[in-house]
């Protein structure tokens, strides 16, 4: 018992330390970035800071999830959710701008070093957001709703709503209102998808992988490694078809798996 208490205190200490360091990096990036470079910071600086901050937050939330008793969700396995993982990966790959890159509407401009930073940042985003929303918030909400027949669906929708609203903070980073509201909408849908994947596999690791792949394809222009258009008509049609099929399968799978009161996450 004493050993367990010692472990919990250590995990909480690590979470607090990671958060404090992350906060320091955010303050430095916001207050000192332009002063350091005499203007707009280069993409390498932005990506490096973004990746560092998210990796620290991922560590903090993973520690808190473990303290809350959800550490088992961080074990890497897909038993019971192989088809769900394939569906999520199909959607992630559909987010890649294959057509616009091939047609020249999108031009990839980053060198090897910046590409490496970009990939690390995409992985870091997946680690952070899955740790926070599917590793901690989802099981917490599921536990609170336990006993309700549709606890799995309700918990998935609730954590997705929080996940989507989290992206409203992009307004403070200079993003347009319309673009931000659109992002909130599709982020809610992606939150449902990753939440369903976590319920079906009882692990956040498949979601981390699919999330990272999704961001690699979808944030090239955002992070300055490419310029041009991410989407064209064929890309939109393929994404609509794949997302509809994947979403329908995951909804049915989660409903069938979790509607009974006996389901355990």
C-alpha positions as CSV (number, residue, x, y, z in Angstrom):
1,X,0.0,0.0,0.0
2,X,2.8,2.4,0.9
3,X,4.6,1.5,-2.3
4,X,1.5,2.2,-4.3
5,X,1.1,5.6,-2.6
6,X,4.8,6.4,-3.4
7,X,4.3,5.5,-7.0
8,X,1.2,7.7,-7.3
9,X,3.0,10.7,-5.7
10,X,5.9,10.2,-8.2
11,X,3.5,10.2,-11.2
12,X,1.8,13.3,-9.9
13,X,5.1,15.0,-9.4
14,X,6.2,14.1,-13.0
15,X,2.9,15.4,-14.4
16,X,3.2,18.7,-12.5
17,X,6.9,19.1,-13.6
18,X,6.0,18.4,-17.2
19,X,3.2,20.9,-17.1
20,X,5.4,23.6,-15.6
21,X,8.1,23.1,-18.2
22,X,5.5,23.2,-20.9
23,X,4.0,26.4,-19.6
24,X,7.5,27.9,-19.6
25,X,8.0,26.9,-23.2
26,X,4.6,28.4,-24.2
27,X,5.4,31.7,-22.5
28,X,8.9,31.8,-24.1
29,X,7.4,31.0,-27.6
30,X,4.7,33.7,-27.3
31,X,6.8,36.4,-25.6
32,X,10.3,35.8,-26.9
33,X,9.9,34.1,-30.3
34,X,9.7,37.2,-32.4
35,X,12.2,39.1,-30.3
36,X,14.7,36.2,-30.7
37,X,14.5,36.1,-34.5
38,X,13.6,39.8,-35.1
39,X,10.3,38.9,-36.7
40,X,8.2,35.9,-37.6
41,X,10.0,32.8,-36.1
42,X,11.1,30.2,-38.7
43,X,9.0,27.1,-39.2
44,X,11.7,24.9,-37.6
45,X,11.4,26.9,-34.3
46,X,7.6,26.7,-34.4
47,X,7.6,23.0,-35.1
48,X,10.3,22.3,-32.4
49,X,8.4,24.2,-29.8
50,X,5.1,22.7,-30.7
51,X,6.5,19.2,-30.6
52,X,8.2,19.8,-27.3
53,X,5.1,21.3,-25.6
54,X,2.9,18.4,-26.8
55,X,5.3,15.7,-25.7
56,X,5.4,17.2,-22.3
57,X,1.6,17.4,-22.1
58,X,1.4,13.8,-23.3
59,X,3.6,12.7,-20.5
60,X,1.6,14.7,-18.0
61,X,-1.7,13.3,-19.0
62,X,-0.4,9.7,-19.3
63,X,0.8,10.0,-15.7
64,X,-2.5,11.4,-14.5
65,X,-4.4,8.6,-16.4
66,X,-2.2,6.1,-14.6
67,X,-2.9,7.7,-11.2
68,X,-6.7,7.6,-12.0
69,X,-6.4,3.9,-12.7
70,X,-6.5,4.0,-16.5
71,X,-2.9,3.0,-17.2
72,X,-4.0,-0.2,-18.8
73,X,-5.3,1.8,-21.8
74,X,-1.8,2.7,-22.7
75,X,-0.8,-1.0,-23.4
76,X,-0.4,-1.4,-27.2
77,X,-2.9,-3.9,-28.5
78,X,-5.8,-4.0,-31.0
79,X,-7.5,-7.3,-29.9
80,X,-11.2,-6.9,-30.6
81,X,-10.8,-3.9,-32.8
82,X,-8.7,-4.9,-35.8
83,X,-11.4,-3.9,-38.3
84,X,-11.9,-0.6,-36.4
85,X,-8.2,0.1,-36.6
86,X,-8.2,-0.6,-40.4
87,X,-11.2,1.7,-40.8
88,X,-9.4,4.5,-38.8
89,X,-6.2,4.1,-40.9
90,X,-8.2,4.2,-44.1
91,X,-9.7,7.5,-43.0
92,X,-6.3,8.8,-42.0
93,X,-4.8,7.9,-45.4
94,X,-7.8,9.5,-47.1
95,X,-6.7,12.8,-45.5
96,X,-3.4,12.7,-47.4
97,X,-3.3,15.2,-50.3
98,X,-2.3,12.7,-52.9
99,X,-4.2,14.3,-55.8
100,X,-3.2,17.9,-55.1
101,X,0.5,16.9,-54.8
102,X,0.3,14.9,-58.0
103,X,-1.4,17.8,-59.9
104,X,0.9,20.4,-58.6
105,X,-1.8,22.3,-56.7
106,X,0.1,21.5,-53.5
107,X,3.9,21.8,-53.5
108,X,5.9,20.2,-50.7
109,X,8.7,22.7,-49.9
110,X,10.4,21.3,-46.7
111,X,13.9,19.8,-46.6
112,X,14.9,16.7,-44.7
113,X,15.5,18.4,-41.4
114,X,12.2,20.3,-41.4
115,X,10.4,17.2,-42.6
116,X,11.8,15.3,-39.6
117,X,10.6,18.0,-37.2
118,X,7.2,18.0,-38.9
119,X,6.8,14.2,-38.4
120,X,7.8,14.4,-34.8
121,X,5.3,17.2,-34.2
122,X,2.5,15.1,-35.8
123,X,3.4,12.2,-33.6
124,X,3.5,14.5,-30.6
125,X,0.0,15.9,-31.4
126,X,-1.4,12.3,-31.5
127,X,0.3,11.3,-28.3
128,X,-0.9,14.4,-26.4
129,X,-4.5,14.5,-27.6
130,X,-5.1,10.8,-27.3
131,X,-3.6,10.7,-23.8
132,X,-5.7,13.6,-22.7
133,X,-9.1,12.9,-24.3
134,X,-9.1,9.2,-24.8
135,X,-6.7,8.1,-22.2
136,X,-8.1,10.2,-19.3
137,X,-11.4,11.9,-20.2
138,X,-13.1,9.1,-22.0
139,X,-12.7,6.4,-19.3
140,X,-13.6,9.0,-16.6
141,X,-16.8,9.9,-18.4
142,X,-17.6,6.2,-19.1
143,X,-17.1,5.5,-15.4
144,X,-19.5,8.3,-14.5
145,X,-22.1,7.0,-16.9
146,X,-21.7,3.4,-16.1
147,X,-25.0,1.7,-15.6
148,X,-26.6,3.5,-18.5
149,X,-27.4,1.3,-21.4
150,X,-25.7,3.6,-23.9
151,X,-22.8,4.7,-21.7
152,X,-20.2,3.9,-24.4
153,X,-21.9,6.1,-27.0
154,X,-22.7,8.9,-24.5
155,X,-19.1,9.0,-23.2
156,X,-17.7,9.0,-26.7
157,X,-19.9,11.9,-27.8
158,X,-19.2,13.9,-24.6
159,X,-15.4,13.6,-24.8
160,X,-15.6,14.4,-28.5
161,X,-17.6,17.6,-27.7
162,X,-14.9,18.7,-25.2
163,X,-12.2,17.7,-27.8
164,X,-13.9,19.9,-30.4
165,X,-14.4,22.9,-28.1
166,X,-10.8,22.7,-27.2
167,X,-10.0,23.8,-30.7
168,X,-11.9,27.1,-30.3
169,X,-8.6,28.4,-28.7
170,X,-7.3,28.5,-32.3
171,X,-9.2,31.8,-32.5
172,X,-6.7,33.3,-30.1
173,X,-3.9,32.1,-32.3
174,X,-5.2,34.2,-35.2
175,X,-7.4,31.7,-37.1
176,X,-10.5,32.9,-38.8
177,X,-13.9,32.4,-37.2
178,X,-15.4,30.4,-40.1
179,X,-12.3,28.1,-40.4
180,X,-12.3,27.5,-36.7
181,X,-16.0,26.6,-36.6
182,X,-15.4,24.2,-39.5
183,X,-12.5,22.7,-37.6
184,X,-14.6,22.3,-34.5
185,X,-17.2,20.4,-36.5
186,X,-14.9,17.9,-38.1
187,X,-12.8,17.6,-34.9
188,X,-16.0,16.4,-33.1
189,X,-16.4,13.7,-35.7
190,X,-12.7,12.7,-35.4
191,X,-13.0,12.6,-31.7
192,X,-15.9,10.2,-32.0
193,X,-13.9,8.0,-34.3
194,X,-10.8,7.9,-32.0
195,X,-13.1,7.4,-29.0
196,X,-14.8,4.5,-30.7
197,X,-11.5,3.0,-31.6
198,X,-10.4,3.2,-28.0
199,X,-13.5,1.5,-26.7
200,X,-13.2,-1.3,-29.2
201,X,-9.5,-2.0,-28.7
202,X,-9.4,-0.9,-25.0
203,X,-6.2,0.9,-25.9
204,X,-5.2,4.4,-26.9
205,X,-2.2,3.3,-28.9
206,X,-4.1,2.5,-32.2
207,X,-5.7,5.9,-31.9
208,X,-2.3,7.5,-31.4
209,X,-1.1,5.9,-34.6
210,X,-4.1,6.8,-36.7
211,X,-4.2,10.3,-35.3
212,X,-0.5,10.9,-36.2
213,X,-1.0,9.6,-39.7
214,X,-4.1,11.8,-40.1
215,X,-2.2,14.9,-39.0
216,X,0.8,14.1,-41.3
217,X,-1.6,14.4,-44.3
218,X,-3.7,17.2,-43.1
219,X,-1.4,19.8,-41.6
220,X,1.3,20.3,-44.2
221,X,0.2,23.8,-45.1
222,X,-0.6,24.8,-41.5
223,X,2.9,24.1,-40.4
224,X,4.6,25.5,-43.4
225,X,6.1,22.4,-45.0
226,X,3.9,22.8,-48.1
227,X,2.1,25.5,-50.0
228,X,-1.0,25.4,-52.1
229,X,-4.3,23.6,-51.8
230,X,-4.8,20.5,-49.7
231,X,-8.1,19.5,-51.2
232,X,-9.6,19.1,-54.7
233,X,-12.9,17.5,-55.9
234,X,-11.6,13.8,-56.0
235,X,-10.0,14.2,-52.5
236,X,-13.3,15.5,-51.1
237,X,-15.3,12.7,-52.7
238,X,-13.0,10.0,-51.4
239,X,-12.9,11.5,-47.9
240,X,-16.7,11.7,-47.8
241,X,-17.1,8.1,-48.9
242,X,-14.4,6.7,-46.6
243,X,-15.5,8.7,-43.6
244,X,-19.1,7.8,-44.1
245,X,-18.3,4.1,-44.3
246,X,-15.8,4.2,-41.4
247,X,-18.1,6.2,-39.2
248,X,-21.1,3.9,-39.9
249,X,-19.1,0.8,-39.1
250,X,-17.6,2.3,-35.9
251,X,-21.0,3.5,-34.7
252,X,-22.6,0.1,-35.2
253,X,-19.6,-1.7,-33.6
254,X,-19.6,0.5,-30.5
255,X,-23.4,0.2,-30.2
256,X,-23.2,-3.6,-30.4
257,X,-20.2,-3.9,-28.1
258,X,-21.2,-1.4,-25.4
259,X,-25.0,-1.3,-25.1
260,X,-25.0,-4.0,-22.4
261,X,-24.4,-2.8,-18.8
262,X,-21.7,-5.5,-18.4
263,X,-19.2,-3.8,-20.8
264,X,-16.0,-2.8,-19.1
265,X,-13.4,-0.4,-20.6
